[in-house]
């Protein structure tokens, strides 16, 4: 489980994150919603160590019999080794590498035999990528690139998957496919998923738990099935 406690961050004189606290349990999809500019991406950068937190703690408990670990001061690569994976907004694939090469980068820590098994799991989740294994990443459509970015992150077999607005600029059919994959991953029960979204309907369909952020703080939270009655759509509508 990911546990965030009283996290604060500043840019210059601006207080960007204001005492943010929440948990993202393993086996569940936790959706973080909010309008542009409320601090969602800054929060994710703090979680992955790309931006150091000014104060507060970030703890990770894999649920594998190990005690919770304070990862607040770990480097990004150390957090990846601890079982965290991040798909940033904009995908950030390697456009000149093939689909297969992009996936292989994600599984660099595995021996050859195990890497082949991991690759098979990715192709099962995203069949379209298997048919395009030898195509360059930059030649894929936006939706296919998003699937590739998620597949590359999953290739490391993370126990925490963080997705920053995976539906942005994606056609509806691919959004549905990505949603199906996210639900399958959550149902396996061995991964926590933190999904940051502005697309209310997508989040409402997947969320086990939800959080709403405004001006750097969590202003509302609850169970995913209660999002409609809690008026979440009105809180995030532009």
C-alpha positions, 0 to 999 in steps of 0.5 A: 500500500502507498501511504502519503502523509502531510506532504508539502511542496513549494515552487518559489513562494507558492505553496503547491501541495498543502498537507496532502494525505491519502492511501492507495491499497494494493488490489484497488484503483485509487482515482485522483481527480481535479482541474488543471493546475491544482497540483496533481502532476507535482504530487506524482513527481514527488511520489516518484522522487523527481521533485523532493518533498519539502515535508511529509512522508511517503511510505510503501508497503508491498504486502509481501511480508515486509514492513512498510518502508519510508521512501520519501528520500529515495532516488527515482531509480530506487523507487522503481526497484522498490516496485513503483512504475510511472506512466507520465502525461505525454507517454514519453516512449522512445520514438526511434525504437521499435515497440519490442525494444521499448518493452525490453527496456522496461524489463532490463532487470530480468534474465533472458528466460524470465524476460520472454515470459514478461513480454508474453504477458504484455502482448496478452494485455495489448494484442495490438502491440504484438502485431506491431512489435517491429514498428517504431514507436513514433509511427504508432497512433496516440492511443497505441503509444499510450498502450505502449507506455503502459506496457513498458511500465508493466514490463518491470512487474511493478506493485504500484502503477501510477498513471497520469491522465492516460485518456488525454487525446485518445480515441474512445475505442482505445480508452475502453481498451485501456480501462479494461486492462486497468480493471484486469490488473486491479483484479489480480490483487497484487498491484496498487493503481493510482489513476490521475484523471480529468475524464470523470466517466472513465474514473467513475467506471474504474475507481474503488476509491476516489480523491478530489484535489483543489489548490494543492489539497485533498478536498473530498474523498470516498468510495468509487461507487459513491462518486455520483451521489457525492457530486464529484462531477461538479467538483471537477467540471471545467 
